Amino acid sequence: MALLLADAQRLTNNQFVQGIVDTIVTESAVLQYLPFMELNGNSLIYNQEATLSGSSWYAPADTWTEQAVTVTQKTAVLKILGGDVDVDNFLNQTFRNPNELRAEAVAKKAKAIAYGFNDAFFNGTGSSNQPTGLKNLVTAGQTRSLGTNGASPTLDDFDALIDMIKPGKPDAIFMSKRTRRGLKKLRRGINNVLDQDINQFGQRVEFYDGIPVIVDENISDTETVGTSTDCSRVYAVQFGYGQGIMGLMNGMIQADEVGNLETKDAYRTRIKWYCGLVNFRDLALAALTGVRPN
């Protein structure tokens, strides 16, 4: 069963954990859209769809030929994301409301976890205990380059990126703030602005061709392409089990009470999440590369 993290957190009765998840989801636009599936083990072996199946017209008594989908068997492995929260016992005892002090410390760590997941979602290498992110999941055939040294994108480039997702449309388009400014500039040039709406978290979301435009600080504006050092990327993504990009996890985000430390007068809480990322279909992910300022 696929669930958004905001929905999955309701499966736990631990209000402390629910508060942590609420903070993480609110801080991460990625996690507001990315569905998750629960794993019983620590990895998922799956067949990644590379090309669509086909069909043909036949006459009576013709020989029928199978036109099967092309797949590649792959493995996605869970990684460990988390951190420790230490609250000084002196401050905890002398603070007017010790619960607020601990809550503030935990909230800061929850934000750090959200930012860490976002970074890995886009830039994860699959090594150094990270999942493989979009930059390394997208295939060459699903990449639209803006030239040897990059270039300023046109509206046609954005439309071509959307058309690389098959079948249907992307569920989201991810870009940097600079690229969004360039996209809005292009739309203003034709007296047309991006549509806007308010999501369930009270945040204003912009849309291009009916698709949510999501900005993230972890999409760099300083990639080197040829002689240019000011390039960025735009990703078009479909989500869903068997259909596209999806999160993996074994259990909900956990908060372990490690307790009082031996080396310092502090109480430690450990927040951890066994999670990963999978792409079920090559055609569910596309990238526009070499994006320079407009």
C-alpha positions in Angstrom: 0.0 0.0 0.0 1.3 3.4 -1.0 0.9 6.3 1.5 2.1 9.8 1.8 4.2 10.3 4.9 1.6 12.8 6.2 -1.0 10.0 6.0 1.3 7.2 7.2 2.1 9.0 10.4 -1.5 8.6 11.5 -0.8 4.9 11.9 1.2 5.6 15.0 -0.4 6.6 18.3 2.8 8.2 19.5 2.0 12.0 19.6 5.7 12.8 20.0 6.5 10.9 16.7 3.5 12.5 15.0 4.9 15.9 15.9 8.3 15.1 14.5 6.7 13.8 11.2 4.5 16.9 11.0 7.6 19.1 11.2 9.5 17.0 8.6 6.7 17.0 6.1 6.0 20.7 6.5 9.6 21.5 5.9 10.0 19.3 2.9 7.9 20.0 -0.3 9.3 16.7 -1.7 7.8 14.7 1.2 4.4 16.4 0.6 4.2 14.6 -2.8 6.4 11.5 -2.5 4.4 8.3 -1.7 6.0 5.6 0.4 5.7 1.9 0.5 6.5 -0.3 3.6 9.2 -3.0 3.3 9.4 -6.0 5.5 13.2 -6.4 4.9 16.0 -4.0 4.1 15.8 -4.0 0.3 13.5 -4.2 -2.7 14.2 -6.3 -5.8 12.1 -4.9 -8.7 11.8 -4.9 -12.5 12.3 -1.4 -13.8 10.3 -0.7 -17.0 12.6 0.8 -19.7 10.3 0.8 -22.7 6.6 0.5 -23.2 4.9 -2.6 -24.6 3.4 -2.5 -28.1 0.6 -3.9 -30.2 0.0 -4.6 -33.9 -2.9 -5.1 -36.3 -3.3 -8.7 -37.6 -5.2 -10.4 -40.4 -6.9 -13.7 -39.9 -4.4 -16.6 -39.7 -1.4 -14.2 -39.2 1.4 -15.2 -36.9 1.3 -13.2 -33.7 4.5 -11.8 -32.2 4.9 -10.9 -28.6 5.8 -7.3 -28.0 6.7 -7.4 -24.3 7.8 -4.5 -22.2 11.5 -4.1 -21.7 12.6 -4.4 -18.0 15.8 -4.4 -16.1 16.0 -6.1 -12.6 17.3 -3.7 -10.0 17.6 -3.5 -6.2 16.8 -0.5 -4.0 18.3 -0.6 -0.5 17.1 1.1 2.7 19.5 3.6 4.3 19.5 5.1 7.8 18.8 8.8 8.2 18.7 10.4 11.6 20.5 12.3 14.3 20.9 12.7 18.1 19.2 15.5 20.1 21.0 16.4 23.4 19.3 18.6 25.9 21.5 19.9 28.8 20.1 18.7 32.1 20.9 22.0 33.8 19.0 24.0 31.2 16.2 21.5 31.2 15.8 21.8 35.0 16.1 25.5 35.2 14.1 26.4 32.1 10.6 27.7 32.8 9.0 25.0 30.7 11.4 22.1 30.0 9.0 20.5 27.6 9.3 23.6 25.3 13.1 23.4 25.5 13.1 19.8 24.4 10.4 20.3 21.8 12.5 23.2 20.2 15.6 21.0 20.1 13.7 18.1 18.5 12.0 20.4 16.0 15.4 21.7 14.8 16.7 18.1 14.4 13.5 17.2 12.5 14.1 20.1 10.1 17.7 18.9 9.6 16.3 15.4 8.7 13.9 16.9 6.2 16.7 18.9 4.5 18.9 15.8 4.5 16.2 13.8 2.8 15.6 16.5 0.2 19.3 16.7 -0.6 19.5 12.9 -1.1 16.3 12.9 -3.1 18.0 15.1 -5.8 21.7 14.5 -5.3 22.1 11.1 -3.6 24.9 9.0 -5.1 23.9 5.6 -3.8 27.1 5.4 -1.9 28.3 6.9 1.5 25.1 5.5 3.1 22.8 7.6 0.8 20.0 6.5 -1.5 20.4 7.1 -5.2 18.7 10.5 -6.1 17.1 11.9 -9.2 20.4 13.2 -10.6 21.7 9.6 -10.8 18.4 7.8 -11.5 17.6 9.7 -14.7 18.8 8.0 -17.9 20.5 9.6 -20.8 17.5 8.9 -23.0 15.3 10.9 -20.6 17.7 13.8 -20.4 17.2 17.0 -22.6 20.4 19.0 -22.8 20.5 22.7 -23.5 23.8 22.4 -25.3 27.5 21.9 -24.8 27.8 25.0 -22.5 24.2 25.1 -21.4 21.7 27.9 -22.4 18.7 29.8 -21.2 15.6 27.6 -21.5 12.5 28.5 -23.6 8.9 27.6 -22.9 9.4 25.0 -25.7 12.1 23.4 -23.6 9.8 23.1 -20.6 7.1 21.7 -22.8 9.5 19.2 -24.3 10.6 18.1 -20.8 7.0 17.4 -19.8 6.4 15.4 -23.0 9.3 13.1 -22.1 7.1 11.6 -19.3 5.1 8.7 -20.7 2.3 7.9 -20.5 0.4 10.9 -19.1 1.9 14.0 -17.4 4.3 14.5 -14.6 2.9 14.8 -11.0 5.4 17.5 -10.2 8.2 19.6 -11.7 11.2 20.4 -9.5 13.5 23.3 -10.1 15.7 25.9 -8.3 14.3 29.3 -7.2 16.4 31.0 -10.0 14.9 28.7 -12.6 11.4 29.4 -11.4 12.1 33.2 -11.7 13.2 32.6 -15.3 10.1 30.5 -16.0 7.9 33.3 -14.6 9.8 35.8 -16.7 9.1 33.8 -19.8 5.4 33.5 -19.0 5.1 37.3 -18.3 6.6 37.8 -21.8 3.5 36.3 -23.3 1.2 38.0 -20.8 0.5 34.8 -18.9 1.4 34.0 -15.3 1.7 30.7 -13.4 -1.5 29.6 -11.8 -1.5 29.5 -8.0 -3.3 27.6 -5.3 -3.0 26.8 -1.6 -2.1 23.2 -0.6 -3.2 21.3 2.5 -0.3 22.8 4.5 -1.4 26.3 3.8 1.5 26.9 1.4 1.1 28.7 -1.9 1.9 26.4 -4.9 2.4 27.5 -8.5 1.4 25.4 -11.5 2.7 25.1 -15.1 0.4 23.4 -17.5 -1.6 22.2 -14.5 1.5 20.6 -12.9 2.8 21.7 -9.5 6.1 23.6 -9.7 8.2 22.8 -6.6 11.4 24.7 -5.8 14.1 23.2 -3.7 17.4 24.7 -2.4 19.2 21.4 -3.1 19.0 21.8 -6.8 22.2 23.6 -7.5 22.6 26.7 -9.7 26.4 26.2 -9.9 26.8 23.0 -12.0 29.6 23.0 -14.6 28.5 22.3 -18.1 31.3 22.8 -20.7 32.7 26.3 -20.0 29.7 27.4 -18.0 29.7 27.2 -14.2 26.2 28.6 -13.6 24.0 25.8 -14.8 21.1 24.1 -13.1 18.6 21.3 -13.7 14.8 20.8 -13.9 13.2 17.5 -13.1 9.8 16.2 -14.3 8.5 13.3 -12.1 5.7 10.8 -12.0 5.1 9.1 -8.6 3.5 5.8 -7.7 3.9 2.1 -7.0 5.0 0.3 -10.2 4.6 3.7 -12.1 7.5 5.9 -11.1 9.4 7.4 -8.2 8.5 6.2 -4.7 9.9 6.3 -1.2 10.7 3.2 0.7 10.7 2.7 4.5 10.7 0.0 7.2 8.6 1.4 9.9 7.7 5.0 10.7 10.2 7.6 11.9 11.3 6.6 15.4 12.3 8.5 18.4 14.4 6.5 20.9 15.1 7.7 24.4 18.8 7.0 24.8 18.8 8.7 28.2 21.4 10.4 30.3 24.9 10.5 28.8 28.1 9.4 30.6 30.4 12.0 29.2 28.2 15.1 29.7 25.3 16.2 31.8 22.7 15.9 29.1 19.7 13.7 28.0 19.8 12.3 24.5 16.9 11.5 22.1 17.8 9.7 18.9 15.6 10.3 15.8 16.0 7.7 13.0 14.3 6.7 9.8 15.1 3.6 7.7 14.2 4.9 4.3 15.2 4.8 0.6 14.1 5.7 -2.9 13.1 3.7 -6.0 12.2 4.5 -9.6 10.0 1.8 -11.1 10.0 3.2 -14.7 12.7 5.1 -16.6 9.9 7.0 -18.5 8.6 8.4 -15.2 11.6 10.7 -14.7 13.1 13.3 -17.1 15.6 16.1 -16.6 16.4 19.3 -18.4 20.2 20.0 -18.0 22.4 23.0 -18.6 19.8 25.4 -17.5 21.3 28.9 -17.4 19.7 32.2 -16.2 17.2 33.9 -18.5 
